[in-house]
């Protein structure tokens, strides 16, 4: 019997013992060494050879991941590890670090109970470290810390014991500050800060396969002095043999991460808003493998032989082949064709996967990433809120008409697999538009369409996604229907940022019980009376119904909302989405005859009223911004800061870190296209940089008109602005 078969059998045996299961994700800033670390853990579990660990990058299963040297898709693997004489099943997800693929990290956090956060000892906590920590803590996932690349401090930077200790203490302090700041308002989380004494911090080198923690030092008798000596004398093999990284990390995982039995009672109230007194809530809290099936899909992937594979977390019941299951938001049932577990790039079929595990399922044709799949109809899990939104768009066209149906099918598949991608079809031009998190995100998607599906495509230049937002409250505006029998009276006002953030994070939505929604909105600063009259939330906009006892309004409200949604999706300046607006419906006069207040009357009336109110509120164009951080040698600092300032950006901070200068700033996404090649040539390839989406800012007045005209021309709209927009 092969080694792999043995591991699969052992995993199957351990699946039924939830106390000995650990579901974990490895998360970090790009290039801090997650995938190399995963290789070490796979080698430690006997799944790949010890010699190739760290170079094989077994979790980067796609060809383009190996070529680019970055993780693009989250990859799952199940392995076993013996700790204190008990074998444990560890389901691990290796997540991407690049900001463009942050959606994969958010979805992975829904499936796990613990996050191993990896930080580069030289670079310390970086912007994306903060983002992955926030994603983990928002989902109620417990963090531990592994400080990687410690070998660089010893051999490259030649640091002495005191300097090194200071640096490591400062990394731990920074990470703990982030954790404290993010958990201070979370009542259900006790102290989740990490500490060397407790054993929730590990140190080491994933590349050279050695690692230590306080418990491992006590066990092996090694201390930092001895480690530094072995590292300096190039005795890394001895280091690896005496204190192998995989043992240190997997021991930490078994000791400090919660098992599903401890984790689910705390996580279920966070991610599910159903009746917590129900039998279903009990079976999920108890991780009952004999209860009703509840499965949360966190990832969809295409398998050339098996078709669509849905992977995710089983919270209750057991998944088996042949089951007929409901998929939230769709009619009818889907039949499970096979269930399995992931072994890196390979999927191994098993008879059943019980509660508390991460499973890979085929046959769920209606599921998308984020679906709730269950044996009875139930309240679905909270939707997975992605921290950033699409900021860049490209048009994609098939080179030959024959490939068009296949391209449409592939694009549908792409949006199923990655909900952070938005696909729209421009009815007028027949173009397919893909919107994503950044240039790299779209480049990878279009490459995969060409390579994996064999469809040659033409892609347009990247187009930046803008927003529109009013700058001041408007007067009350009248909207009249084409037949002049219906009138609506509307005003708008900009919403405070706190309120917009609450909606963005999914903490207030129309799917929630009314009382909960009211409380969330009031906490974010909304007036009590307004919070009771919220009629609809669309994007980050709220409609408040201030009318009193108007006949026929109830039956017309659906059309009113449709008109408002249309106006918000296509703002008055350039048909870009409107954000952060509170709309008040003050009054309405409606014809008593239904036939005279149909869609053709109500929708244009409310749409026009809202557009006029937005113009009266001095609506302006907002552009997406990116935070940029550049690490560069001293003599190239001027060139690096010039690259930001020359892109309509501003430099916010410059400071020394080790032998490098760090330049931090912010610039518009539109100007950052092509930044990668420019910064390389400006600094002779010696800069390391990363960018992070930083929300939207009002574009400067001098550029508003020019940019609006450019967008209107691209969209085939009239080039004159309405005369009422005289302030731009």
C-alpha positions as CSV (number, residue, x, y, z in Angstrom):
1,X,0.0,0.0,0.0
2,X,1.4,3.4,-1.0
3,X,2.2,6.1,1.6
4,X,-0.5,8.4,0.2
5,X,-3.2,5.7,0.5
6,X,-2.1,5.2,4.1
7,X,-2.4,8.9,4.9
8,X,-5.9,9.0,3.3
9,X,-7.0,6.0,5.4
10,X,-5.7,7.6,8.6
11,X,-7.5,10.9,7.7
12,X,-10.7,9.0,7.2
13,X,-10.4,7.4,10.6
14,X,-9.7,10.7,12.3
15,X,-12.6,12.5,10.7
16,X,-15.0,11.0,13.1
17,X,-13.1,12.4,16.1
18,X,-13.8,16.2,16.1
19,X,-11.8,16.7,19.3
20,X,-8.7,15.8,17.4
21,X,-9.4,17.9,14.3
22,X,-7.8,21.3,13.6
23,X,-9.0,23.4,10.7
24,X,-6.4,26.1,10.0
25,X,-5.4,28.7,7.3
26,X,-1.9,30.0,6.7
27,X,-2.1,33.7,5.9
28,X,0.4,36.5,5.4
29,X,1.6,39.4,3.4
30,X,2.9,38.5,-0.1
31,X,6.4,36.9,-0.2
32,X,6.6,36.3,3.6
33,X,6.9,32.5,3.0
34,X,3.5,30.9,3.4
35,X,3.8,28.4,0.6
36,X,7.3,27.4,1.5
37,X,6.1,26.9,5.1
38,X,3.2,24.7,3.8
39,X,5.8,22.6,2.0
40,X,7.6,22.0,5.3
41,X,4.4,20.9,6.9
42,X,3.5,18.5,4.1
43,X,7.0,17.0,4.3
44,X,6.7,16.7,8.1
45,X,3.4,14.8,7.5
46,X,5.2,12.5,5.1
47,X,3.3,13.7,2.0
48,X,6.2,15.1,0.0
49,X,9.9,14.4,0.2
50,X,11.9,16.3,2.8
51,X,14.6,17.2,0.2
52,X,12.3,19.1,-2.1
53,X,10.2,20.8,0.6
54,X,10.5,24.6,0.2
55,X,11.3,24.3,-3.6
56,X,8.4,22.1,-4.7
57,X,5.7,24.7,-3.7
58,X,3.3,21.8,-3.7
59,X,0.3,24.0,-2.7
60,X,0.8,26.2,-5.8
61,X,-0.9,23.7,-8.0
62,X,-1.6,26.0,-11.1
63,X,1.1,26.5,-13.7
64,X,0.8,30.3,-13.6
65,X,1.4,30.2,-9.8
66,X,4.6,28.3,-10.2
67,X,5.7,30.7,-13.0
68,X,4.9,33.9,-11.1
69,X,6.2,32.6,-7.8
70,X,3.0,33.7,-6.0
71,X,-0.1,31.9,-4.7
72,X,-3.2,32.9,-6.6
73,X,-5.8,30.3,-5.4
74,X,-6.3,29.1,-1.9
75,X,-5.3,25.4,-1.8
76,X,-6.5,22.8,0.7
77,X,-4.7,19.8,2.1
78,X,-5.5,17.3,4.9
79,X,-2.7,15.8,6.9
80,X,-2.1,14.0,10.2
81,X,0.3,14.8,13.0
82,X,1.0,13.0,16.3
83,X,1.0,15.3,19.4
84,X,1.2,14.0,23.0
85,X,0.6,10.4,21.8
86,X,-2.6,11.3,20.0
87,X,-2.9,11.5,16.2
88,X,-4.5,14.7,15.0
89,X,-6.2,15.5,11.6
90,X,-5.1,18.9,10.3
91,X,-7.1,20.4,7.4
92,X,-4.9,23.3,6.1
93,X,-5.7,26.0,3.6
94,X,-2.7,27.9,2.1
95,X,-4.1,31.4,1.1
96,X,-2.7,34.0,-1.3
97,X,-0.8,37.0,0.1
98,X,-1.2,39.4,-2.9
99,X,-3.8,42.1,-2.3
100,X,-5.5,41.3,-5.6
101,X,-6.5,37.9,-4.3
102,X,-7.8,39.0,-0.9
103,X,-11.2,37.5,-1.6
104,X,-9.7,34.0,-1.4
105,X,-8.4,34.8,2.1
106,X,-11.8,36.0,3.3
107,X,-13.5,32.9,2.0
108,X,-10.9,30.6,3.5
109,X,-11.4,32.1,7.0
110,X,-15.1,31.0,6.9
111,X,-13.9,27.4,6.7
112,X,-11.3,27.4,9.5
113,X,-11.0,28.0,13.3
114,X,-7.4,29.0,13.5
115,X,-5.1,31.2,11.4
116,X,-1.3,30.9,11.4
117,X,-0.1,34.4,10.6
118,X,3.4,34.4,9.0
119,X,5.5,37.5,9.2
120,X,8.9,38.2,7.7
121,X,11.4,38.9,10.5
122,X,13.2,41.6,8.3
123,X,10.1,43.4,7.0
124,X,7.9,43.0,10.1
125,X,4.1,43.4,10.0
126,X,3.1,44.9,6.7
127,X,-0.3,46.3,5.3
128,X,-1.5,42.9,4.1
129,X,-0.6,41.3,7.5
130,X,-3.1,43.8,9.0
131,X,-5.7,42.9,6.4
132,X,-5.4,39.1,6.9
133,X,-5.6,39.5,10.7
134,X,-8.7,41.6,10.3
135,X,-10.3,39.0,8.0
136,X,-9.5,36.3,10.5
137,X,-10.7,38.1,13.6
138,X,-14.0,39.3,11.9
139,X,-14.8,35.6,11.3
140,X,-13.9,34.6,14.9
141,X,-10.8,32.7,13.8
142,X,-8.0,32.5,16.5
143,X,-4.5,33.7,15.4
144,X,-1.0,32.4,16.2
145,X,2.2,33.9,14.9
146,X,5.2,32.4,13.1
147,X,8.1,34.8,12.5
148,X,9.8,33.5,9.3
149,X,13.2,34.3,7.7
150,X,15.0,34.6,11.0
151,X,18.1,33.2,9.2
152,X,18.3,36.5,7.3
153,X,18.8,38.5,10.6
154,X,21.7,36.2,11.5
155,X,23.5,35.7,8.2
156,X,22.6,38.7,6.1
157,X,22.1,41.5,8.6
158,X,24.7,40.0,11.1
159,X,22.6,41.0,14.1
160,X,23.8,40.2,17.6
161,X,21.6,38.5,20.2
162,X,20.3,41.8,21.7
163,X,19.5,43.5,18.4
164,X,17.8,40.3,17.2
165,X,15.7,40.0,20.4
166,X,14.7,43.7,20.1
167,X,13.6,43.2,16.5
168,X,11.6,40.0,17.2
169,X,10.0,41.6,20.3
170,X,9.0,44.6,18.2
171,X,7.3,42.3,15.5
172,X,5.3,40.5,18.3
173,X,4.3,43.9,19.8
174,X,3.1,45.2,16.4
175,X,1.0,42.1,15.8
176,X,-0.5,42.2,19.3
177,X,-1.3,45.9,18.9
178,X,-3.2,45.0,15.7
179,X,-5.0,42.2,17.5
180,X,-6.0,44.4,20.5
181,X,-7.3,47.2,18.3
182,X,-9.4,44.8,16.2
183,X,-10.9,42.8,19.1
184,X,-11.6,45.5,21.7
185,X,-15.3,45.7,20.6
186,X,-15.7,41.9,20.3
187,X,-17.4,40.7,23.4
188,X,-17.1,37.0,22.5
189,X,-13.3,37.0,22.2
190,X,-11.1,36.9,25.3
191,X,-7.5,37.8,25.1
192,X,-6.2,36.5,21.7
193,X,-2.8,38.3,21.7
194,X,0.1,36.0,21.0
195,X,3.0,35.4,23.4
196,X,6.4,33.5,23.4
197,X,5.8,32.2,26.9
198,X,2.5,30.7,26.1
199,X,3.9,29.0,23.0
200,X,1.6,30.9,20.5
201,X,4.7,32.4,18.7
202,X,7.2,30.4,16.7
203,X,10.4,31.5,15.0
204,X,12.4,30.0,12.2
205,X,13.3,29.7,8.6
206,X,10.9,27.9,6.2
207,X,13.6,27.9,3.5
208,X,16.1,26.0,5.7
209,X,13.4,24.0,7.4
210,X,14.2,24.8,11.1
211,X,11.9,26.4,13.7
212,X,11.7,27.0,17.4
213,X,9.2,28.0,20.0
214,X,9.4,28.2,23.8
215,X,8.0,24.7,24.3
216,X,10.3,23.2,21.6
217,X,13.3,24.9,23.2
218,X,12.4,23.3,26.5
219,X,11.9,20.0,24.9
220,X,15.2,19.9,22.8
221,X,17.4,22.0,25.1
222,X,18.4,24.3,22.3
223,X,18.7,28.1,22.9
224,X,19.1,31.1,20.6
225,X,22.9,31.2,21.1
226,X,23.3,27.7,19.8
227,X,20.9,28.4,16.9
228,X,22.9,31.5,15.9
229,X,26.1,29.5,16.0
230,X,24.8,26.7,13.8
231,X,23.2,29.2,11.3
232,X,26.5,31.2,11.1
233,X,28.6,28.1,10.5
234,X,26.2,26.9,7.8
235,X,25.2,23.8,9.8
236,X,21.6,24.3,8.7
237,X,21.1,20.6,8.1
238,X,21.9,19.9,11.8
239,X,19.5,22.6,12.8
240,X,16.8,21.1,10.7
241,X,17.4,17.6,12.1
242,X,17.5,18.8,15.8
243,X,14.5,21.1,15.7
244,X,12.5,20.5,12.5
245,X,10.1,23.3,11.6
246,X,7.1,21.0,10.9
247,X,7.1,19.6,14.4
248,X,7.3,23.0,16.0
249,X,4.5,24.5,13.9
250,X,2.2,21.4,14.0
251,X,2.6,21.0,17.7
252,X,1.6,24.7,18.1
253,X,-1.4,24.0,15.9
254,X,-2.6,21.0,17.9
255,X,-1.9,22.7,21.3
256,X,-3.3,26.3,20.7
257,X,-5.9,26.2,18.0
258,X,-9.5,25.2,19.0
259,X,-11.0,22.0,17.7
260,X,-14.5,22.2,16.1
261,X,-16.2,21.1,19.3
262,X,-14.8,24.2,21.1
263,X,-14.9,26.6,18.1
264,X,-18.4,26.0,16.6
265,X,-20.4,27.2,19.7
266,X,-18.6,30.5,19.5
267,X,-18.5,30.8,15.7
268,X,-22.1,29.9,14.8
269,X,-23.7,33.0,16.4
270,X,-21.2,35.1,14.5
271,X,-21.9,33.7,11.1
272,X,-25.5,32.5,11.3
273,X,-28.6,34.6,12.1
274,X,-31.1,31.8,12.4
275,X,-33.0,30.8,15.5
276,X,-30.5,29.9,18.1
277,X,-33.1,27.9,20.1
278,X,-33.7,25.5,17.2
279,X,-32.6,21.9,16.9
280,X,-30.5,22.9,13.9
281,X,-28.5,25.5,16.0
282,X,-27.9,22.7,18.6
283,X,-26.6,20.2,16.1
284,X,-24.2,22.8,14.6
285,X,-23.0,23.8,18.1
286,X,-22.5,20.2,19.1
287,X,-20.8,19.3,15.7
288,X,-23.3,16.5,15.5
289,X,-22.4,14.1,12.6
290,X,-25.9,12.5,12.8
291,X,-27.8,15.8,12.6
292,X,-29.1,17.5,9.4
293,X,-26.5,18.3,6.8
294,X,-25.2,21.9,6.9
295,X,-22.3,22.7,4.5
296,X,-20.9,26.2,3.8
297,X,-19.3,26.5,0.3
298,X,-16.1,28.7,0.5
299,X,-14.5,27.8,-2.9
300,X,-15.5,26.6,-6.3
301,X,-12.9,25.1,-8.7
302,X,-13.0,23.4,-12.0
303,X,-11.7,19.9,-12.4
304,X,-11.2,18.8,-16.0
305,X,-12.6,15.3,-15.3
306,X,-15.2,15.8,-12.5
307,X,-16.5,19.3,-13.4
308,X,-17.2,21.8,-10.7
309,X,-15.8,21.0,-7.2
310,X,-17.3,22.9,-4.2
311,X,-15.1,22.9,-1.1
312,X,-16.0,24.2,2.3
313,X,-16.8,23.5,5.9
314,X,-19.3,20.8,7.2
315,X,-20.9,22.4,10.3
316,X,-23.4,19.6,11.0
317,X,-24.4,16.1,9.7
318,X,-22.3,14.0,7.3
319,X,-21.9,14.5,3.5
320,X,-22.3,11.3,1.5
321,X,-22.6,10.5,-2.2
322,X,-26.2,10.5,-3.5
323,X,-27.7,12.9,-1.0
324,X,-30.3,15.4,-2.3
325,X,-29.5,18.8,-0.8
326,X,-30.9,22.3,-1.0
327,X,-28.6,25.2,-2.1
328,X,-29.6,28.6,-0.6
329,X,-31.2,31.0,-3.0
330,X,-32.0,28.4,-5.7
331,X,-35.1,26.3,-6.3
332,X,-35.1,22.5,-6.2
333,X,-32.3,20.2,-5.0
334,X,-28.8,19.2,-6.1
335,X,-27.6,15.6,-6.0
336,X,-24.1,14.9,-4.5
337,X,-22.0,13.0,-7.0
338,X,-18.9,12.4,-4.8
339,X,-17.4,13.6,-1.6
340,X,-13.7,13.8,-0.9
341,X,-10.8,15.6,0.8
342,X,-8.0,17.5,-0.7
343,X,-4.4,16.4,-0.8
344,X,-2.8,19.5,-2.2
345,X,-3.7,19.5,-6.0
346,X,-5.3,16.1,-5.8
347,X,-8.7,15.2,-4.6
348,X,-9.2,11.8,-2.8
349,X,-12.7,10.4,-2.7
350,X,-14.0,9.1,0.6
351,X,-17.3,7.5,1.7
352,X,-18.4,10.3,3.9
353,X,-17.2,13.6,5.5
354,X,-18.7,14.3,8.9
355,X,-19.3,17.6,10.7
356,X,-16.2,19.6,11.7
357,X,-14.2,18.8,8.5
358,X,-13.4,20.5,5.3
359,X,-14.8,18.6,2.3
360,X,-14.7,18.7,-1.5
361,X,-18.0,17.9,-3.2
362,X,-19.1,17.4,-6.8
363,X,-22.6,17.6,-8.1
364,X,-23.7,20.9,-6.5
365,X,-24.3,22.6,-9.8
366,X,-26.2,25.6,-8.3
367,X,-23.7,26.4,-5.6
368,X,-21.4,29.5,-5.8
369,X,-18.7,30.5,-3.3
370,X,-20.7,31.6,-0.3
371,X,-23.7,29.3,-0.7
372,X,-25.3,27.4,2.2
373,X,-26.0,23.8,1.3
374,X,-28.3,21.8,3.6
375,X,-30.6,18.7,3.9
376,X,-33.5,20.9,5.1
377,X,-34.5,24.4,4.1
378,X,-32.8,26.8,6.5
379,X,-31.7,30.4,7.1
380,X,-28.5,30.7,5.1
381,X,-25.2,31.7,6.7
382,X,-24.2,35.4,6.6
383,X,-22.8,36.3,3.2
384,X,-19.1,36.5,3.2
385,X,-18.2,40.2,3.2
386,X,-15.1,41.0,1.1
387,X,-13.0,43.8,2.5
388,X,-12.2,45.5,-0.9
389,X,-14.4,46.1,-3.9
390,X,-13.6,45.9,-7.6
391,X,-11.7,49.0,-8.8
392,X,-10.5,48.1,-12.3
393,X,-12.3,46.8,-15.4
394,X,-11.2,45.3,-18.7
395,X,-13.3,44.4,-21.7
396,X,-12.9,40.9,-23.1
397,X,-14.0,39.8,-26.5
398,X,-13.7,36.4,-28.2
399,X,-11.5,36.6,-31.3
400,X,-13.9,34.5,-33.3
401,X,-17.7,34.5,-33.2
402,X,-17.8,30.7,-32.8
403,X,-16.1,31.0,-29.4
404,X,-18.7,33.5,-28.1
405,X,-21.1,31.0,-26.4
406,X,-18.1,29.2,-24.8
407,X,-16.7,32.6,-23.6
408,X,-20.1,33.5,-22.0
409,X,-20.2,30.1,-20.2
410,X,-16.6,30.6,-19.0
411,X,-17.2,34.1,-17.7
412,X,-20.3,32.7,-15.8
413,X,-18.0,30.1,-14.3
414,X,-15.4,32.7,-13.4
415,X,-17.9,34.8,-11.4
416,X,-19.1,31.6,-9.7
417,X,-15.5,30.7,-8.6
418,X,-14.5,34.2,-7.5
419,X,-17.3,36.5,-6.2
420,X,-14.8,39.4,-6.1
421,X,-14.9,39.4,-9.9
422,X,-17.9,41.2,-11.4
423,X,-19.0,40.4,-14.9
424,X,-21.3,42.7,-16.9
425,X,-22.4,42.7,-20.5
426,X,-22.7,46.0,-22.1
427,X,-26.0,45.6,-24.1
428,X,-25.2,48.5,-26.4
429,X,-21.7,47.5,-27.5
430,X,-21.9,43.7,-26.8
431,X,-18.7,43.9,-24.8
432,X,-18.1,41.7,-21.8
433,X,-16.6,43.7,-18.9
434,X,-14.6,42.0,-16.1
435,X,-14.1,44.1,-12.9
436,X,-11.5,43.0,-10.4
437,X,-9.3,44.0,-7.5
438,X,-6.3,45.1,-9.6
439,X,-4.3,44.7,-12.8
440,X,-2.8,41.4,-11.8
441,X,-6.2,40.0,-10.8
442,X,-7.6,40.7,-14.3
443,X,-4.4,39.6,-16.0
444,X,-4.5,36.2,-14.3
445,X,-8.2,35.7,-15.1
446,X,-7.9,36.5,-18.8
447,X,-4.8,34.3,-19.1
448,X,-6.6,31.4,-17.6
449,X,-9.6,31.9,-20.0
450,X,-7.1,31.6,-22.9
451,X,-5.0,28.7,-21.5
452,X,-7.4,26.5,-19.6
453,X,-10.4,27.0,-21.9
454,X,-8.5,27.5,-25.2
455,X,-10.5,30.6,-26.1
456,X,-8.3,33.3,-27.8
457,X,-9.5,36.6,-26.5
458,X,-8.8,40.3,-27.1
459,X,-8.7,42.4,-24.0
460,X,-9.1,46.2,-23.9
461,X,-7.0,48.6,-21.9
462,X,-7.7,48.6,-18.1
463,X,-10.6,51.0,-17.2
464,X,-10.8,52.3,-13.7
465,X,-14.2,52.0,-11.8
466,X,-15.3,55.4,-10.4
467,X,-18.1,56.3,-7.9
468,X,-20.4,59.3,-7.5
469,X,-21.3,60.9,-4.2
470,X,-23.3,64.0,-3.1
471,X,-21.3,66.6,-1.1
472,X,-24.2,68.3,0.7
473,X,-27.9,67.8,1.6
474,X,-30.4,68.7,-1.2
475,X,-33.7,70.6,-1.1
476,X,-36.9,68.6,-1.5
477,X,-37.3,67.7,-5.2
478,X,-40.4,66.8,-7.1
479,X,-40.5,64.0,-9.6
480,X,-43.5,63.8,-12.0
481,X,-44.5,60.7,-13.9
482,X,-44.8,60.9,-17.8
483,X,-48.6,60.9,-17.6
484,X,-48.4,63.6,-14.9
485,X,-50.7,61.7,-12.5
486,X,-48.1,60.7,-10.0
487,X,-45.7,62.8,-8.0
488,X,-42.8,61.9,-5.6
489,X,-41.0,64.3,-3.2
490,X,-37.4,63.3,-2.5
491,X,-34.3,64.8,-0.8
492,X,-30.9,63.4,-0.2
493,X,-28.0,63.9,2.1
494,X,-24.4,62.4,2.3
495,X,-24.0,59.7,4.9
496,X,-21.3,59.7,7.5
497,X,-18.4,57.3,6.9
498,X,-19.2,55.2,10.0
499,X,-22.6,54.4,8.6
500,X,-21.2,53.5,5.2
501,X,-18.6,51.2,6.8
502,X,-21.3,49.4,8.8
503,X,-23.2,48.6,5.5
504,X,-20.0,47.7,3.7
505,X,-19.0,45.2,6.4
506,X,-22.5,43.6,6.3
507,X,-23.2,44.6,9.9
508,X,-26.5,46.2,8.7
509,X,-28.5,44.7,5.8
510,X,-32.1,44.0,4.7
511,X,-31.6,40.3,5.4
512,X,-31.3,40.9,9.1
513,X,-34.1,40.9,11.7
514,X,-35.4,44.5,11.8
515,X,-34.5,45.1,15.5
516,X,-30.8,44.0,14.9
517,X,-30.5,46.2,11.9
518,X,-31.9,49.2,13.8
519,X,-29.5,48.8,16.6
520,X,-26.5,48.5,14.2
521,X,-27.5,51.6,12.4
522,X,-28.1,53.6,15.6
523,X,-24.7,52.5,16.9
524,X,-23.1,53.9,13.8
525,X,-24.7,57.2,14.5
526,X,-28.1,57.1,12.6
527,X,-31.0,58.9,14.2
528,X,-33.4,56.6,16.1
529,X,-36.5,57.7,14.1
530,X,-34.7,57.3,10.7
531,X,-33.5,53.8,11.6
532,X,-37.1,52.7,12.2
533,X,-38.1,53.9,8.8
534,X,-35.4,52.3,6.6
535,X,-37.2,50.9,3.6
536,X,-34.3,49.6,1.6
537,X,-30.5,49.4,1.4
538,X,-28.8,49.3,-2.0
539,X,-25.0,49.2,-2.2
540,X,-24.0,51.7,0.5
541,X,-27.1,53.8,0.1
542,X,-30.2,53.9,2.4
543,X,-33.8,54.8,1.5
544,X,-35.8,56.2,4.4
545,X,-39.6,56.3,4.1
546,X,-40.7,59.6,5.8
547,X,-44.3,59.5,4.3
548,X,-47.4,59.2,6.5
549,X,-50.4,57.1,5.5
550,X,-50.3,57.5,1.8
551,X,-52.9,55.4,-0.1
552,X,-51.5,52.8,-2.6
553,X,-47.9,53.5,-1.6
554,X,-47.4,50.0,-0.2
555,X,-48.3,48.3,-3.5
556,X,-46.2,50.9,-5.4
557,X,-43.1,50.7,-3.2
558,X,-41.5,47.9,-5.2
559,X,-41.5,50.1,-8.3
560,X,-40.3,53.1,-6.3
561,X,-37.3,51.1,-5.1
562,X,-36.7,49.8,-8.7
563,X,-36.5,53.4,-9.9
564,X,-34.1,54.4,-7.1
565,X,-31.9,51.4,-7.7
566,X,-31.6,52.3,-11.4
567,X,-30.7,55.9,-10.5
568,X,-28.1,54.7,-8.0
569,X,-26.5,52.2,-10.3
570,X,-26.1,54.8,-13.0
571,X,-25.3,58.2,-11.4
572,X,-26.2,61.5,-13.2
573,X,-22.6,62.5,-13.9
574,X,-21.2,59.5,-15.8
575,X,-23.5,56.5,-15.2
576,X,-21.1,55.3,-12.4
577,X,-22.5,53.8,-9.2
578,X,-23.6,56.2,-6.5
579,X,-22.4,55.6,-2.9
580,X,-22.9,56.8,0.7
581,X,-26.3,58.5,0.1
582,X,-29.3,58.7,2.4
583,X,-32.5,59.2,0.4
584,X,-35.7,60.5,2.0
585,X,-39.0,59.9,0.4
586,X,-41.1,62.8,2.0
587,X,-44.4,62.5,0.2
588,X,-46.1,60.9,-2.8
589,X,-49.3,61.6,-4.8
590,X,-50.5,58.5,-6.6
591,X,-53.4,57.9,-9.1
592,X,-56.0,55.7,-7.5
593,X,-56.2,53.6,-10.7
594,X,-53.5,50.8,-10.8
595,X,-53.2,51.1,-14.6
596,X,-52.0,54.8,-14.3
597,X,-49.3,54.0,-11.7
598,X,-47.5,51.1,-13.4
599,X,-43.7,50.6,-14.0
600,X,-43.7,52.9,-17.1
601,X,-44.9,55.8,-14.8
602,X,-43.4,55.2,-11.4
603,X,-39.8,54.2,-12.4
604,X,-39.0,57.2,-14.5
605,X,-40.5,59.6,-12.0
606,X,-38.5,58.3,-9.0
607,X,-35.3,57.9,-11.1
608,X,-35.5,61.5,-12.4
609,X,-36.4,62.9,-8.9
610,X,-33.4,61.2,-7.4
611,X,-31.0,62.3,-10.1
612,X,-32.2,65.9,-9.7
613,X,-31.8,65.7,-5.9
614,X,-28.3,64.3,-6.3
615,X,-27.4,67.2,-8.6
616,X,-28.9,69.6,-6.1
617,X,-26.6,67.9,-3.5
618,X,-23.6,68.8,-5.6
619,X,-22.7,65.2,-6.6
620,X,-19.1,64.7,-7.6
621,X,-16.9,62.0,-9.1
622,X,-14.9,59.9,-6.7
623,X,-11.8,58.0,-7.8
624,X,-10.4,54.8,-6.2
625,X,-7.1,55.2,-4.3
626,X,-4.2,52.9,-3.5
627,X,-1.9,53.1,-0.5
628,X,1.6,52.4,-1.7
629,X,4.7,51.3,0.4
630,X,8.1,51.2,-1.3
631,X,11.2,49.8,0.4
632,X,14.3,51.1,-1.3
633,X,18.0,51.8,-0.7
634,X,18.8,55.3,0.4
635,X,20.3,56.5,-2.9
636,X,17.0,55.6,-4.7
637,X,14.7,57.2,-2.3
638,X,14.2,60.4,-4.4
639,X,13.3,58.3,-7.4
640,X,10.8,56.2,-5.4
641,X,9.0,59.2,-3.9
642,X,9.0,60.9,-7.3
643,X,7.2,57.9,-8.7
644,X,4.3,58.5,-6.2
645,X,4.3,62.3,-6.5
646,X,4.4,62.1,-10.3
647,X,1.2,60.1,-10.3
648,X,-1.0,62.8,-8.6
649,X,-0.1,61.0,-5.3
650,X,1.2,62.3,-2.0
651,X,3.9,61.0,0.2
652,X,2.7,60.6,3.8
653,X,5.8,59.3,5.5
654,X,9.4,58.4,5.0
655,X,11.5,56.5,7.5
656,X,14.6,54.3,7.9
657,X,14.1,50.6,8.6
658,X,17.3,48.6,8.8
659,X,19.4,49.5,5.8
660,X,16.4,50.6,3.7
661,X,14.3,53.7,3.4
662,X,10.5,53.2,3.5
663,X,8.3,55.6,1.5
664,X,4.6,55.5,2.3
665,X,2.0,57.3,0.2
666,X,-1.3,57.2,-1.6
667,X,-2.2,57.7,-5.3
668,X,-5.1,57.2,-7.6
669,X,-5.6,53.7,-9.1
670,X,-5.9,55.3,-12.6
671,X,-2.4,56.7,-12.3
672,X,-0.9,53.5,-10.8
673,X,-1.5,51.5,-14.0
674,X,2.0,50.5,-15.2
675,X,3.5,51.4,-11.8
676,X,5.4,48.0,-11.5
677,X,7.6,48.5,-14.6
678,X,8.1,52.2,-13.9
679,X,9.3,51.7,-10.3
680,X,11.6,48.9,-11.5
681,X,13.4,51.1,-14.0
682,X,13.4,54.2,-11.7
683,X,15.2,52.3,-8.9
684,X,17.3,50.0,-11.1
685,X,15.2,47.0,-9.9
686,X,16.2,47.6,-6.3
687,X,12.8,48.6,-4.9
688,X,10.3,46.2,-3.2
689,X,6.8,47.6,-3.1
690,X,3.2,46.8,-2.5
691,X,-0.1,48.5,-3.0
692,X,-3.3,48.2,-1.0
693,X,-6.8,49.5,-2.0
694,X,-7.6,52.5,0.1
695,X,-11.2,53.3,-0.8
696,X,-12.5,56.2,-2.8
697,X,-11.7,60.0,-2.6
698,X,-13.3,63.0,-4.3
699,X,-11.4,63.8,-7.4
700,X,-9.9,67.3,-7.5
701,X,-12.2,70.0,-9.0
702,X,-9.9,70.9,-11.8
703,X,-10.1,67.3,-13.2
704,X,-13.8,66.6,-12.6
705,X,-15.2,67.8,-15.9
706,X,-12.4,66.3,-18.1
707,X,-12.7,62.9,-16.5
708,X,-16.6,62.9,-16.6
709,X,-16.4,63.8,-20.3
710,X,-13.9,61.0,-21.0
711,X,-16.1,58.4,-19.3
712,X,-19.3,59.7,-21.0
713,X,-17.5,59.4,-24.4
714,X,-16.3,55.9,-23.6
715,X,-19.9,54.9,-22.7
716,X,-21.4,56.5,-25.7
717,X,-23.4,59.0,-23.7
718,X,-24.3,62.6,-24.6
719,X,-21.3,64.9,-24.2
720,X,-23.2,67.9,-22.8
721,X,-23.8,67.7,-19.0
722,X,-27.3,68.9,-17.9
723,X,-27.3,72.7,-17.4
724,X,-28.1,72.1,-13.7
725,X,-24.6,70.7,-13.2
726,X,-23.0,74.1,-13.4
727,X,-20.7,73.6,-10.4
728,X,-18.3,71.3,-12.2
